[in-house]
Amino acid sequence: MYHLFSHNDLDGVGCGIIAKLALGNQVTVSYNSIGRLNHSVAYFLENATGNERLIITDLSVNEDNEKKINEYVAGGGEALLIDHHKSALHLNEHSWAAVTVEQEDGKLTSATSLLYDYLVEQGLLTKTKSADEFVELVRQYDTWEWDANQNFMAKQLNDLFFMISIEEFEEKILSKLEDDEPFQFDEIESKLLHVEESRVTRYINRKKREVYQMTIDDHLVGVVHAENYHSELGNELSKEFTHLDYIAMVMVGGKRISLRTIHDNVDVSEIAALYDGGGHRKASGCNLTEKAFKQFVEQTFYSEPLKRDAYNNQYNLKGSPDGSFYKGKNDEAIFVYQKGKGDWQIKVNQKPLETDFPSFEAAEKYLKKEYFATLVRDAEWIDHLMGFSPYKK
């Protein structure tokens, strides 16, 4: 008998579905939150007879359970941990762990894709077109590769996952995988997903007005209180406020923080590790510890949310060599422009700063950090220019 302990997100449940597809009634599946896993594994190990095969996917165990699994295996038990998070790589020193962050082709892995390949290699599962497509959708969503590929079906799969219960989701997906047909949504699912997409869009637009800017440990951070749609929200906020190093989505009720970044020079898994968490370079999670509460919640309480930059401008555009016009928090008139083909310079109330910047992005990050500045609309930019006109009375 197999006992599978997996995460309770799409990738973790994907593992459960693939395991049931391969092993049928021979596997018992338990889905766990990050905080619950170690308790569940410890309970299993305390009561195991040695005939059960332990499998853990999409999550890693703590040091105590690491030792207990070693003892279980040494006593003749069978165990396997499959994960794809960088923070779990140290477990590869054990024969029972297989942590792989990247595929041979350089693409990021998911727990579902790793378990699928393992079961196929062991002769426990035969590949099919529908299973291949399902596993790839899960992988692309979990690694956020879908965004670069514009593979919206991967996002819709995750939307469907959150719209219904895990039991119903498992049943629906398993029924699709039983036939070797292309993986697709039925008519009812498609209609539900269309409604959900509108709901997500409204939610994200509302949260764009609730982002608080803080400096935490040399990083410029965007903090937002959000309980839902973390992947989509984190990605959209990162694109909206590109000057921020990362986005921290705080869930006070669940005492968790979800971290996202789009910048290659920021590793949010290292930040998450400071608060008993972990994950990927660009997507991680951690606990809302007492230290984290003070930094991410208390410090933002008396702050004002960021104002959004003007959009749909035709003249006052970001990165224009002729200049971009911003207004600071205290109504400072801020002009960013390029000197010839060289560095970028900032003028505040017509006085140039002594520091030059190697790129527009560096200049904008400075003015947003120091002045909480926002790009103004075309009309305000034109009014500002008219103030210098000799024809203005």
Residue pairs with C-beta under 8 A, 6 or more apart in sequence:
1 26
1 27
1 28
1 51
1 52
1 53
2 19
2 23
2 26
2 27
2 28
2 52
2 53
2 55
3 27
3 28
3 30
3 44
3 52
3 53
3 54
3 55
4 15
4 16
4 19
4 27
4 28
4 29
4 30
4 55
4 56
4 57
5 30
5 32
5 37
5 40
5 41
5 44
5 54
5 55
5 56
5 57
5 59
6 12
6 13
6 15
6 16
6 29
6 30
6 31
6 32
6 56
6 57
6 58
6 59
6 111
7 13
7 15
7 31
7 32
7 33
7 34
7 37
7 57
7 58
7 59
7 111
8 31
8 32
8 33
8 166
9 58
9 142
10 138
10 141
10 142
10 157
10 158
10 161
11 58
11 110
11 111
11 112
11 138
11 141
11 142
12 31
12 32
12 57
12 58
12 59
12 111
13 31
13 161
13 166
13 169
13 170
14 110
14 111
14 112
14 134
14 135
14 138
15 57
15 58
15 82
15 111
15 112
15 115
16 29
16 31
16 170
17 134
17 170
17 173
17 174
17 177
18 112
18 115
18 116
18 119
18 125
18 131
18 135
19 27
19 29
19 55
19 115
19 119
20 27
20 29
20 170
20 174
21 125
21 131
21 174
21 177
22 119
22 124
22 125
23 124
30 40
31 166
32 40
32 59
34 59
34 277
34 285
35 287
37 56
37 59
37 61
38 61
38 62
38 64
38 65
41 54
41 56
41 61
41 65
41 68
41 69
42 64
42 65
42 68
44 52
44 54
45 54
45 65
45 68
45 69
45 72
48 54
48 72
48 77
50 72
50 75
50 76
50 77
52 77
53 77
53 78
53 79
53 80
54 69
54 72
54 77
54 78
54 79
54 80
55 79
55 80
55 81
55 82
56 79
56 80
56 81
56 82
56 83
57 81
57 82
57 83
57 111
57 112
57 114
57 115
58 82
58 83
58 84
58 110
58 111
58 112
59 83
60 81
60 83
60 85
60 87
60 88
60 91
60 99
60 278
61 69
61 81
61 91
66 91
66 94
69 79
69 81
69 94
69 96
70 94
72 79
73 79
73 95
73 96
79 96
80 96
80 97
80 98
80 118
81 88
81 91
81 94
81 96
81 97
81 98
81 99
82 98
82 99
82 111
82 114
82 115
82 118
83 91
83 97
83 98
83 99
83 111
83 114
84 99
84 100
84 101
84 108
84 109
84 110
84 111
84 114
85 99
85 101
85 269
85 278
85 279
85 280
86 101
86 269
86 278
86 279
86 280
86 281
87 269
87 272
87 273
87 278
87 279
88 97
88 99
88 278
89 99
89 101
91 97
91 99
92 98
92 99
98 114
98 118
100 109
100 114
101 108
101 109
102 108
102 109
103 109
103 113
107 139
107 143
107 145
108 139
108 143
108 145
108 280
109 139
109 143
110 135
110 138
110 139
110 142
110 143
111 142
112 135
112 138
112 139
112 142
113 135
113 136
113 138
113 139
116 125
116 131
116 135
119 125
120 126
120 127
125 131
128 177
128 180
129 180
129 181
129 182
129 183
130 176
130 177
130 179
130 180
130 181
130 182
130 183
131 177
133 182
133 183
134 157
134 173
134 176
134 177
134 183
137 146
137 151
137 153
137 154
137 157
137 183
138 154
138 157
139 145
140 146
140 149
140 151
140 154
141 154
141 155
141 157
141 158
141 231
143 280
144 231
144 235
144 282
144 283
145 151
146 152
146 154
146 155
147 235
153 185
155 232
156 185
156 193
156 197
158 231
159 193
159 196
159 197
159 200
160 169
160 172
160 185
160 189
160 192
160 193
160 196
161 169
162 228
163 192
163 193
163 196
164 172
172 189
176 183
176 184
177 183
185 193
200 229
200 232
203 228
203 229
203 233
204 229
204 232
204 233
204 236
204 237
207 224
207 226
207 233
207 237
208 236
208 237
208 240
208 308
209 305
209 308
210 224
210 225
210 305
211 222
211 223
211 224
211 237
211 241
211 247
211 305
211 306
212 222
212 223
212 224
212 300
212 303
212 304
212 305
212 306
213 220
213 221
213 222
213 223
213 241
213 244
213 303
213 306
213 368
213 369
213 372
214 220
214 221
214 223
214 295
214 296
214 299
214 300
214 303
215 221
215 369
216 295
216 296
216 299
217 271
217 274
219 245
219 246
219 266
219 271
220 243
220 244
220 245
220 365
220 368
220 369
221 244
221 245
221 246
221 247
221 248
221 296
222 237
222 241
222 244
222 246
222 247
222 248
222 306
223 247
223 248
223 250
223 296
223 297
223 300
224 233
224 237
224 247
224 248
224 249
224 250
225 249
225 250
225 251
225 252
226 233
226 249
226 250
226 251
227 251
227 253
227 254
230 249
230 258
230 260
231 260
231 283
233 247
233 249
234 247
234 249
234 258
234 259
234 260
234 283
235 260
235 262
237 244
237 247
237 260
238 244
238 246
238 247
238 260
238 261
238 262
239 262
240 308
240 309
241 247
241 306
242 262
242 361
242 364
243 361
243 364
243 365
243 368
243 369
245 261
245 263
245 266
246 259
246 260
246 261
246 263
246 266
246 268
246 271
247 259
247 260
247 261
248 257
248 258
248 259
248 296
249 257
249 258
249 259
249 260
250 257
250 288
250 296
250 297
251 257
251 258
251 288
252 288
252 297
254 288
255 287
255 288
256 285
256 286
256 287
256 288
257 272
257 275
257 277
257 285
257 286
257 287
257 288
257 292
257 296
258 283
258 284
258 285
259 268
259 271
259 272
259 277
259 279
259 283
259 284
259 285
259 286
260 268
260 282
260 283
261 268
261 281
261 282
262 282
266 281
266 282
267 281
268 279
268 280
268 281
268 282
268 283
268 284
269 278
269 279
269 280
269 281
269 284
271 284
271 286
272 278
272 279
272 284
272 285
272 286
273 286
274 286
275 286
275 287
275 288
275 289
275 291
275 292
276 286
276 287
276 289
277 284
277 285
277 286
277 287
278 284
278 285
278 286
279 285
286 292
288 296
288 297
304 329
306 372
306 374
307 372
307 374
308 374
309 318
309 374
309 375
310 316
310 374
310 375
310 376
310 377
310 378
313 375
313 377
313 378
313 381
314 378
315 378
315 381
315 382
316 324
316 325
316 375
316 376
316 377
316 378
316 380
316 381
317 324
318 324
318 360
318 364
318 375
319 360
321 337
321 338
322 337
323 335
323 336
323 337
323 338
324 335
324 336
324 337
324 360
324 364
324 375
325 333
325 334
325 335
325 375
325 376
325 380
325 381
325 384
326 334
326 335
326 336
326 367
326 371
326 373
326 374
326 375
326 376
327 333
327 334
327 373
327 374
327 376
327 380
328 334
328 348
328 367
328 371
328 372
328 373
329 371
329 372
329 373
330 371
332 348
332 349
332 371
332 373
333 348
333 349
333 350
333 384
334 346
334 347
334 348
334 367
334 371
334 373
335 346
335 347
335 350
336 344
336 345
336 346
336 360
336 363
336 364
336 367
337 344
337 345
337 347
338 344
338 345
338 360
339 345
339 356
342 356
343 356
343 357
343 358
344 356
344 357
344 358
344 359
344 360
344 362
344 363
345 352
345 353
345 356
345 357
345 363
346 352
346 353
346 355
346 357
346 363
346 366
346 367
347 353
348 371
355 366
357 363
357 366
367 373
376 384
386 392
